[in-house]
Amino acid sequence: MPVQPRPVENEAPYELGNTSPIKGFHLATGGTAKHPGWVEPQTSPTPTVDRPFGRRIVLSVVGLGAVGFALGGPLQNAIDAVLSPVRRIDPTGLADLVPGEGGWRYYSVAARQPDLSTAEYRLRVDGLVDRPNTFGWGDIADLPQTFWTRDFQCVTGWRVDDAAWQGVELRTLLDAVGVQSTARAVTLYSHDGLYTESLTVEQVEQDEVLVATHLDGEVISRDHGGPVRLLVVPMYGYKSLKWLSRVEMVEAVDPGYWEERGYDIDAYVGASNGRNDEPIT
Amino acid sequence: MTSTPTSGRPTGATTSPSPERRFSTAEIVVHAAFALLIGIGILTAAIMWLDTLAVAVGRRDLIRTVHVTAGLLAPLPLALGLLSTRFRADVARLERWTDTDVEWLRSKDRRSGRLPVSKFNAGQKLNAALTVGAVVVLLGTGTVMGGWLWSWPTSARTDATWVHDWTAFALTLAVVGHVVFAVRYRRGDSSTSQPRNATSSRNRVSG
């Protein structure tokens, strides 16, 4: 006996032809679907309208992404302006899960972060200098101290207002060992071994560059690059090398970890990396 | 997705080898592979994104490589799935919205069975479309961030990063919702809703 064909699972009748104005986007059909069990529906007593909403939703999402990419900075700032007050009063910290500006973020490139007490800490200063030396925590504390309250701006967009730093200016430290005239740049090394940074001699002389020991009144924590890190005030955060372990005077600038990954070597806030953030002075 | 057979389902005139199964083996494999890749993407993203995890795990280059690899591979299961007739048919079902679907999505009693639902409910159709859209956006912005095809300026990369972050955040919420609905509305579990009749029971499906 021939079996009466009928649609499986009472699908609402729909036509599977590609009726969309958007050609070639309808991946699923090539005429009538012929999967097992599917039978052309009988004429429906009440014709149901159905629409290719799926592709419209897909295209809308893609369009939204493109708009976000095209508008970029201004849109970002507008949304951050709405979100930052929420973040500030949010006691759970959950608001920090939402993307956007939200204070310090960690880009942890090494397998483990150095965990040094102030007693264990050593800073080697060598290269093209007259008196290579190793400084302990106490030696740094004995040098003239500098206190700066400055914003901290990351190249990925987040900014921390009014961070209070204490430490020794890098040029003060270098004066203590005597820089030779052949030195044109300084290479800075991190304890994690992966991370280096560079500054020109002129930048060290003219810009605010700190060998920082304290942040907001406390010894810099491990996660913030403590006990001693670099702070290059006018530049994006990646120049402010964490877990500073060695300062070497060299003849030329050597691109560091992030510079090898496409970021500018002269990383002045608002004047590099194609960004227009408010400069830090 | 479970393939637990439900009883009493009319099979009609079908030549399907296992008409009681909601999804074919090919579809289940596609779903598993896609879910695994998206899962790896979310996990590695979390390690790079959440401060606590970032500091605890470190190894950013390795995590990034895993993340990028999983992301670039994510469309592959879907593309291979298109070789399957049943997968293509289900994509077609997810693509078409009836007026009832829109009403279903807007109604408060959408689980009551009052409104007829075919193989996929409107929530599932929405989830599928949003997921595909999000994956396209993540691939596009990820390509800009990686700078593989074009040497984008850093500002473009940070803009792409921002879109990538928000899209990933939304996609993660959608995935969490998808799993929650899948567990809550397991097929054959009648304790979670009160279907009016056998038809709606049969068609009640996970999110």
Interface residues (C-beta under 8 A of the other chain):
Chain A: V3 Q4 P5 R6 P7 V8 E9 N10 E11 A12 Y14 L16 H26 L27 A28 T29 A33 K34 H35 P36 G37 W38 V39 T48 V49 D50 R51 P52 F53 G54 R55 I57 V58 L59 S60 V61 V62 L64 G65 A66 G68 F69 G72 G73 Q76 L97 V98 P99 G100 W104 R105 Y106 Y107 S108 V109 A110 A111 R112 Q113 V155 T156 G157 D223 G262 Y263 D264 N273 G274 R275 N276
Chain B: T11 G12 A13 T14 T15 S16 P17 P19 L50 D51 A54 V55 V57 G58 R59 R60 D61 L82 T85 R86 R88 A89 D90 V91 A92 R93 L94 E95 R96 W97 T98 D99 T100 D101 P116 S118 K119 K125 L126 A128 A129 L130 V132 G133 A134 V136 V137 G140 T141 V144 G147 P153 T154 S155 A156 R157 T158 D159 A160 T161 W162 V163 D165 W166 T167 A168 F169 T199 R202 N203
